[in-house]
Amino acid sequence: MKSLPTLSRTNSTAPTLIFMAGAPMESATDDAALAEALAEFAHVVWVEPTSWDTPGSAAGSERGPRRRRRTTRSELVRMSPRFSRIRTFVGTRPRSALTRALARRATDRAIASALTELGTTSDAVVLTDPVGRFPVDVGGHRLLYVTDDWVSSAPSRGLSRRAVLRSIEVNCSRADTVAAVSQTLALRLHLYSKTFDAVRVVHAGCTLPETDFETGTDAPSSGSGSPRHTCPAVFVGDLDDSIDYDMLDAVAATSLNIAVIGDRSPRLSSAGSARVDALLSRPNVQLLGSRTGASTDGHPAAKHEAATYMAAAAVGLAPHTLDAGTRARFPTHTLDYLAAGLPVVTTELPSTRWLDSEHVTIAHTPDEFAAAVSALARATADPEAVASRRELASLHTWSARATLVLRLMSMYREAPAGATDFGDTRHPGRSRAPHVDRRR
């Protein structure tokens, strides 16, 4: 690999990093946040999974119905001086092993073409696609970053467990570094593949609000009245089967108003859909918007709105069901609430215990959950507690995670002034990322 320049936010000769995402930018919120943070230090080329070029698409209409559609096509969009986006379209939906292989080949060609057009070469590749592969003939350090238990969640993603397991096996054998989003998932990865000895842990991060609203005070609102008076409790996240609706129902039963900012998952089970309908039908539960509704800047619209409502709320809700999938996750929205200065009431997850914060209350039953939320909603806002929560969140930003990712790939030579070693954000003196070794 070519000699890398010292990385900093102002370095004009930043290296190039290929980020192979598992979903389009509009829906891959955590991947997109990490990629944007990496763009502070490197030129990021965001590569989306191949899409099916349907006959009714805009591109297909431009070619006209009588013209034969090309098998594949791709587009490169320069979104900013340090962030480019590649989208690849194929004429056949990639369902079989053969069509998936053809789709990967099309993506490899698109990456090679984009690097030529950008006049650069790759210094590193980050792969977060459950069924993706590291691109062929692309140099640099290869990091496989497993952001969820892709195997157990494969059916809900519309993927084959066999295909996901095969991808993990192949990519682990080709990766220079393997990382997971939680300690639980790092341990579990050893059950899925035996081709590596250690898994680094890179927890998910958060984005500090750009606004300076004081938590517990009225924030700007488009309607009459402030969100503070109407919704002291706020839930931000996808409405899917990983949510414990018993906990939310218990809070709603106290007559406390709840603001819900999230998407109804298209893969929600019939039972889960009925629970969501019942919850949203309550007069004290307000659905305020979609987390992934496209805004003018191409990012989730509620990404901006959520900060406003959280700043005006009194407590953040993070009720998760306890199963194999959720136990392997990192509670991203817990960090988002803390970044807004809010205390959090949540169910017990291993990564929540890892945070080990007095500002995060863990409840085990619906009654405990509702009682904790009600107590925090009635409590008087404490400026010192708000500052303490935001300080804790500042140790877990996406920028901190990007720094750790770059260090794992030996691409971070010198920290910017005032930066901290983020090997373990609770123990700043540690110089390496937490990891899990496989015992032979």
C-alpha positions as CSV (number, residue, x, y, z in Angstrom):
1,M,0.0,0.0,0.0
2,K,1.3,3.5,-0.8
3,S,2.6,5.7,2.0
4,L,-0.2,7.4,3.8
5,P,-0.2,11.1,4.7
6,T,-0.8,12.2,8.3
7,L,-4.6,12.5,8.7
8,S,-6.3,15.6,10.0
9,R,-9.5,17.5,9.3
10,T,-7.6,20.0,7.3
11,N,-5.3,17.7,5.3
12,S,-5.7,18.5,1.6
13,T,-4.0,15.2,0.5
14,A,-6.4,12.9,2.4
15,P,-6.5,9.2,1.4
16,T,-9.4,7.6,-0.3
17,L,-11.6,5.2,1.6
18,I,-14.2,2.9,-0.1
19,F,-17.3,2.4,2.1
20,M,-19.4,-0.6,0.9
21,A,-22.8,0.0,2.6
22,G,-25.5,-2.5,3.3
23,A,-28.4,-0.1,2.3
24,P,-29.0,3.1,0.4
25,M,-27.9,6.2,2.1
26,E,-31.4,7.4,2.9
27,S,-32.1,4.3,5.0
28,A,-28.6,3.3,6.3
29,T,-28.6,6.0,8.9
30,D,-25.8,4.6,11.1
31,D,-23.6,3.6,8.2
32,A,-24.1,7.1,6.7
33,A,-23.3,8.8,9.9
34,L,-20.0,6.9,10.2
35,A,-19.1,7.5,6.6
36,E,-19.7,11.2,7.0
37,A,-17.5,11.3,10.1
38,L,-14.8,9.4,8.1
39,A,-15.0,12.1,5.5
40,E,-13.6,14.5,8.0
41,F,-10.3,12.7,7.6
42,A,-10.5,11.0,4.2
43,H,-12.2,11.1,0.8
44,V,-15.0,8.7,1.2
45,V,-16.5,6.9,-1.8
46,W,-19.9,5.5,-0.6
47,V,-20.9,2.4,-2.5
48,E,-24.6,1.3,-2.3
49,P,-25.8,-2.3,-2.9
50,T,-26.9,-2.9,-6.5
51,S,-30.5,-1.9,-7.3
52,W,-32.9,-3.5,-9.8
53,D,-33.2,-1.2,-12.8
54,T,-37.0,-1.6,-13.2
55,P,-38.6,-0.9,-16.6
56,G,-40.7,1.8,-15.1
57,S,-37.7,3.7,-13.6
58,A,-36.8,7.2,-14.7
59,A,-33.7,5.9,-16.4
60,G,-35.6,3.3,-18.3
61,S,-38.1,5.8,-19.5
62,E,-35.3,8.0,-20.8
63,R,-34.1,5.2,-23.1
64,G,-37.6,4.6,-24.4
65,P,-39.7,1.5,-24.5
66,R,-38.4,0.3,-27.9
67,R,-34.7,0.4,-26.9
68,R,-33.1,-2.6,-25.3
69,R,-32.2,-1.9,-21.7
70,R,-28.6,-2.2,-20.8
71,T,-27.8,-5.1,-18.4
72,T,-26.0,-2.8,-15.9
73,R,-25.3,0.9,-15.4
74,S,-23.8,3.0,-12.7
75,E,-23.7,6.6,-11.6
76,L,-21.1,8.6,-9.6
77,V,-22.3,11.7,-7.7
78,R,-19.8,14.0,-6.0
79,M,-21.8,15.1,-3.0
80,S,-19.0,17.2,-1.5
81,P,-15.3,17.6,-2.0
82,R,-14.7,14.6,0.3
83,F,-17.8,12.5,-0.3
84,S,-18.8,10.7,-3.4
85,R,-21.6,8.2,-4.0
86,I,-21.8,5.3,-6.4
87,R,-25.0,3.7,-7.3
88,T,-25.1,0.6,-9.5
89,F,-28.2,-0.7,-11.3
90,V,-28.7,-4.2,-12.8
91,G,-31.3,-5.4,-15.3
92,T,-32.2,-8.5,-13.3
93,R,-33.1,-8.7,-9.7
94,P,-30.1,-10.4,-7.9
95,R,-31.8,-13.3,-6.2
96,S,-29.8,-16.4,-7.2
97,A,-26.1,-17.0,-6.5
98,L,-25.3,-16.3,-10.1
99,T,-27.2,-13.0,-10.4
100,R,-25.7,-11.9,-7.1
101,A,-22.2,-12.7,-8.5
102,L,-23.0,-10.7,-11.6
103,A,-24.3,-7.8,-9.5
104,R,-21.0,-7.8,-7.5
105,R,-19.0,-7.8,-10.7
106,A,-21.0,-4.8,-11.9
107,T,-20.3,-3.0,-8.6
108,D,-16.6,-3.8,-8.9
109,R,-16.5,-2.2,-12.4
110,A,-18.4,0.8,-11.1
111,I,-15.8,1.3,-8.3
112,A,-12.9,1.0,-10.7
113,S,-14.5,3.5,-13.1
114,A,-15.2,5.9,-10.3
115,L,-11.7,5.8,-9.0
116,T,-10.4,6.5,-12.5
117,E,-12.8,9.4,-12.9
118,L,-11.8,10.8,-9.5
119,G,-8.1,10.4,-10.3
120,T,-7.3,8.4,-7.2
121,T,-6.7,4.9,-5.9
122,S,-8.1,3.2,-2.8
123,D,-6.2,3.3,0.5
124,A,-8.8,1.3,2.5
125,V,-12.2,-0.5,2.2
126,V,-14.9,-0.7,4.9
127,L,-17.5,-3.4,4.2
128,T,-20.9,-3.3,6.1
129,D,-23.0,-5.1,3.5
130,P,-24.4,-8.5,4.9
131,V,-24.2,-10.2,1.5
132,G,-21.5,-8.0,-0.1
133,R,-17.9,-8.8,-0.9
134,F,-14.7,-6.8,-0.9
135,P,-14.1,-5.4,-4.4
136,V,-11.7,-7.2,-6.7
137,D,-8.4,-5.4,-7.6
138,V,-9.0,-2.6,-5.1
139,G,-6.1,-2.0,-2.8
140,G,-5.8,-0.9,0.8
141,H,-6.6,-2.2,4.2
142,R,-9.8,-4.2,4.4
143,L,-12.1,-3.8,7.4
144,L,-15.2,-6.0,7.8
145,Y,-17.5,-4.1,10.1
146,V,-20.5,-6.2,11.3
147,T,-23.2,-3.8,12.5
148,D,-25.9,-6.3,13.4
149,D,-26.4,-10.1,13.8
150,W,-26.9,-10.4,10.1
151,V,-27.5,-14.2,10.4
152,S,-30.4,-14.1,12.9
153,S,-31.9,-11.0,11.2
154,A,-31.5,-12.3,7.6
155,P,-35.2,-13.4,7.2
156,S,-36.5,-10.0,8.3
157,R,-34.1,-8.4,5.8
158,G,-35.4,-10.6,3.0
159,L,-32.0,-12.4,2.8
160,S,-31.0,-16.0,2.9
161,R,-29.2,-17.1,6.0
162,R,-27.0,-19.4,4.0
163,A,-26.0,-16.5,1.7
164,V,-25.2,-14.3,4.7
165,L,-23.2,-17.0,6.4
166,R,-21.2,-17.6,3.2
167,S,-20.5,-13.9,2.9
168,I,-19.3,-13.7,6.5
169,E,-17.0,-16.7,5.9
170,V,-15.6,-15.3,2.7
171,N,-15.1,-11.8,3.9
172,C,-13.5,-12.8,7.2
173,S,-10.9,-14.8,5.2
174,R,-10.2,-11.7,3.1
175,A,-10.3,-9.0,5.7
176,D,-7.3,-7.5,7.4
177,T,-9.4,-6.5,10.4
178,V,-12.8,-7.7,11.6
179,A,-14.9,-5.5,13.9
180,A,-18.3,-5.8,15.4
181,V,-20.7,-3.2,16.9
182,S,-20.9,-4.9,20.3
183,Q,-19.1,-7.3,22.5
184,T,-21.9,-9.8,22.4
185,L,-21.8,-9.8,18.6
186,A,-18.0,-10.1,18.6
187,L,-18.3,-13.3,20.6
188,R,-21.1,-14.6,18.4
189,L,-19.1,-14.0,15.2
190,H,-16.8,-16.8,16.2
191,L,-19.7,-19.2,15.9
192,Y,-20.3,-18.0,12.3
193,S,-16.7,-18.2,11.0
194,K,-13.4,-19.8,12.1
195,T,-11.1,-17.9,9.8
196,F,-9.9,-15.2,12.2
197,D,-8.5,-15.0,15.7
198,A,-9.8,-11.7,17.1
199,V,-12.7,-9.3,16.6
200,R,-12.3,-5.6,17.5
201,V,-15.3,-3.8,18.9
202,V,-16.4,-0.5,17.4
203,H,-19.6,0.6,19.1
204,A,-22.1,2.8,17.2
205,G,-22.0,6.5,17.9
206,C,-24.1,9.6,18.0
207,T,-24.3,13.1,16.5
208,L,-24.3,16.0,18.9
209,P,-27.2,18.4,18.3
210,E,-26.3,21.5,16.3
211,T,-28.9,23.5,18.2
212,D,-28.3,25.1,21.6
213,F,-31.8,24.5,23.0
214,E,-31.9,24.0,26.8
215,T,-33.4,20.7,27.6
216,G,-36.8,21.0,29.3
217,T,-37.6,24.4,27.7
218,D,-39.8,25.3,24.8
219,A,-38.2,24.6,21.5
220,P,-39.4,26.0,18.1
221,S,-42.6,24.3,17.0
222,S,-44.5,24.6,13.7
223,G,-47.8,24.2,15.5
224,S,-49.5,26.1,18.3
225,G,-48.1,25.3,21.7
226,S,-44.7,23.9,22.4
227,P,-43.7,20.2,22.2
228,R,-42.6,20.4,25.9
229,H,-46.2,20.9,27.1
230,T,-47.6,18.2,24.8
231,C,-44.9,15.5,24.7
232,P,-42.7,15.2,27.8
233,A,-41.7,11.7,26.6
234,V,-40.1,11.0,23.2
235,F,-39.5,7.8,21.3
236,V,-37.2,7.9,18.3
237,G,-36.6,4.8,16.2
238,D,-38.1,2.3,13.8
239,L,-41.5,0.8,14.7
240,D,-40.5,-2.8,14.2
241,D,-40.7,-6.2,16.0
242,S,-37.6,-5.3,18.1
243,I,-39.6,-2.8,20.1
244,D,-41.3,-3.9,23.4
245,Y,-44.7,-2.5,22.9
246,D,-45.8,-3.6,26.4
247,M,-43.4,-1.0,27.8
248,L,-44.8,1.8,25.6
249,D,-48.4,0.8,26.3
250,A,-47.6,1.0,30.0
251,V,-46.3,4.6,29.6
252,A,-49.3,5.6,27.5
253,A,-51.6,4.2,30.1
254,T,-50.4,6.8,32.6
255,S,-51.8,9.5,30.3
256,L,-48.4,10.9,29.8
257,N,-48.1,12.3,26.2
258,I,-45.5,10.6,24.0
259,A,-44.0,11.9,20.8
260,V,-43.1,9.1,18.3
261,I,-40.6,9.9,15.5
262,G,-40.0,6.8,13.4
263,D,-40.9,4.6,10.5
264,R,-43.3,1.7,10.5
265,S,-41.2,-1.1,9.3
266,P,-42.4,-2.7,6.0
267,R,-41.4,-6.1,7.5
268,L,-43.4,-5.6,10.6
269,S,-45.3,-8.8,11.5
270,S,-49.1,-8.9,11.6
271,A,-49.0,-9.0,15.4
272,G,-46.5,-6.2,15.6
273,S,-48.6,-4.1,13.1
274,A,-51.6,-4.5,15.3
275,R,-49.6,-3.4,18.3
276,V,-48.4,-0.3,16.5
277,D,-52.0,0.5,15.3
278,A,-53.2,0.2,18.9
279,L,-50.4,2.4,20.2
280,L,-50.8,5.2,17.7
281,S,-54.6,5.2,18.1
282,R,-54.2,6.5,21.7
283,P,-55.0,10.2,22.0
284,N,-51.8,10.9,24.0
285,V,-49.5,9.3,21.5
286,Q,-48.5,11.6,18.6
287,L,-46.8,10.4,15.5
288,L,-44.7,13.3,14.5
289,G,-42.9,12.1,11.3
290,S,-40.7,9.6,9.5
291,R,-37.1,9.2,10.4
292,T,-36.2,8.5,6.7
293,G,-38.4,10.9,4.8
294,A,-36.2,12.5,2.3
295,S,-35.3,16.1,2.9
296,T,-33.8,18.7,0.5
297,D,-30.2,17.8,1.5
298,G,-30.8,14.0,0.8
299,H,-30.7,13.1,4.5
300,P,-33.5,11.9,6.7
301,A,-35.9,14.8,7.4
302,A,-36.6,13.8,11.0
303,K,-32.8,13.8,11.7
304,H,-33.3,17.5,12.2
305,E,-36.8,17.4,13.7
306,A,-35.8,14.8,16.3
307,A,-33.3,17.0,17.9
308,T,-35.9,19.7,18.3
309,Y,-38.4,17.5,20.0
310,M,-35.8,15.8,22.2
311,A,-34.6,19.2,23.3
312,A,-38.1,20.0,24.4
313,A,-38.9,16.6,26.1
314,A,-38.1,15.4,29.5
315,V,-37.2,11.8,29.0
316,G,-36.2,9.5,26.1
317,L,-37.7,6.0,25.7
318,A,-35.7,3.0,24.4
319,P,-37.8,-0.2,25.0
320,H,-36.3,-3.2,23.3
321,T,-37.4,-6.8,23.3
322,L,-34.8,-9.2,24.6
323,D,-33.9,-11.7,21.9
324,A,-30.8,-12.8,20.1
325,G,-30.9,-9.9,17.6
326,T,-31.4,-7.1,20.1
327,R,-28.8,-8.4,22.5
328,A,-26.2,-8.1,19.8
329,R,-27.0,-4.5,19.0
330,F,-25.7,-1.3,20.4
331,P,-28.4,1.1,21.7
332,T,-27.7,4.0,19.3
333,H,-30.8,6.0,20.3
334,T,-29.8,5.9,23.9
335,L,-26.8,7.9,22.9
336,D,-28.9,10.2,20.9
337,Y,-31.1,11.0,23.9
338,L,-28.0,11.6,26.1
339,A,-26.6,13.9,23.4
340,A,-29.8,15.9,23.6
341,G,-29.4,16.1,27.4
342,L,-32.2,13.7,28.2
343,P,-32.3,10.9,30.8
344,V,-33.1,7.5,29.3
345,V,-35.4,4.7,30.4
346,T,-34.6,1.5,28.6
347,T,-34.7,-2.3,28.9
348,E,-31.6,-4.3,29.7
349,L,-29.2,-4.9,26.9
350,P,-25.5,-5.9,27.3
351,S,-24.3,-2.8,25.6
352,T,-26.5,-0.6,27.9
353,R,-24.7,-2.1,30.9
354,W,-21.5,-1.3,29.1
355,L,-22.4,2.4,29.1
356,D,-22.7,2.2,32.9
357,S,-24.4,5.6,33.4
358,E,-26.5,7.0,36.2
359,H,-28.5,8.8,33.5
360,V,-29.7,5.5,31.9
361,T,-32.4,3.7,33.9
362,I,-32.9,0.0,33.2
363,A,-36.4,-1.3,33.7
364,H,-37.4,-5.0,33.6
365,T,-41.2,-4.9,33.7
366,P,-43.8,-2.6,32.1
367,D,-44.7,-1.2,35.5
368,E,-41.1,-0.4,36.3
369,F,-40.7,1.2,32.9
370,A,-43.8,3.4,33.3
371,A,-42.9,4.4,36.8
372,A,-39.4,5.5,35.9
373,V,-40.7,7.5,32.9
374,S,-43.3,9.2,35.0
375,A,-40.8,10.1,37.7
376,L,-38.4,11.6,35.2
377,A,-41.1,13.5,33.4
378,R,-42.2,15.2,36.6
379,A,-38.7,16.0,37.7
380,T,-37.4,19.5,37.6
381,A,-34.8,20.0,34.8
382,D,-31.2,20.0,36.3
383,P,-28.7,22.0,34.1
384,E,-25.8,20.1,35.7
385,A,-27.3,16.8,34.8
386,V,-28.1,17.9,31.3
387,A,-24.4,19.0,30.9
388,S,-23.2,15.7,32.3
389,R,-25.3,13.7,29.8
390,R,-24.1,15.7,26.9
391,E,-20.5,15.3,28.1
392,L,-21.0,11.5,28.2
393,A,-22.4,11.5,24.7
394,S,-19.5,13.6,23.4
395,L,-17.2,10.7,24.2
396,H,-19.2,8.5,21.8
397,T,-19.7,10.6,18.8
398,W,-19.4,9.3,15.2
399,S,-16.2,11.3,14.9
400,A,-14.8,9.4,17.8
401,R,-15.8,6.1,16.1
402,A,-14.3,7.2,12.8
403,T,-11.0,7.9,14.6
404,L,-11.1,4.4,16.0
405,V,-11.8,2.8,12.6
406,L,-8.9,4.7,11.0
407,R,-6.6,3.5,13.8
408,L,-7.7,-0.1,13.3
409,M,-6.6,0.3,9.7
410,S,-3.3,2.0,10.7
411,M,-4.4,5.1,8.9
412,Y,-4.4,7.5,11.8
413,R,-0.9,8.8,12.4
414,E,-1.5,11.9,14.5
415,A,-4.5,12.9,16.4
416,P,-5.9,16.5,15.9
417,A,-5.3,18.9,18.8
418,G,-7.5,18.1,21.7
419,A,-8.5,14.7,20.5
420,T,-8.7,11.7,22.8
421,D,-7.7,8.1,22.2
422,F,-10.9,6.3,21.6
423,G,-9.7,2.7,22.0
424,D,-12.2,2.6,24.9
425,T,-14.0,5.8,25.6
426,R,-14.6,5.0,29.2
427,H,-10.8,4.5,29.7
428,P,-9.0,7.2,27.7
429,G,-5.6,5.8,28.5
430,R,-6.2,2.6,26.5
431,S,-4.5,2.8,23.2
432,R,-6.2,-0.1,21.4
433,A,-9.8,-1.0,20.6
434,P,-11.5,-3.5,22.9
435,H,-11.4,-6.9,21.3
436,V,-12.5,-10.4,21.7
437,D,-9.9,-13.2,21.2
438,R,-11.1,-16.7,20.2
439,R,-9.8,-19.3,22.5
440,R,-8.4,-22.2,20.6
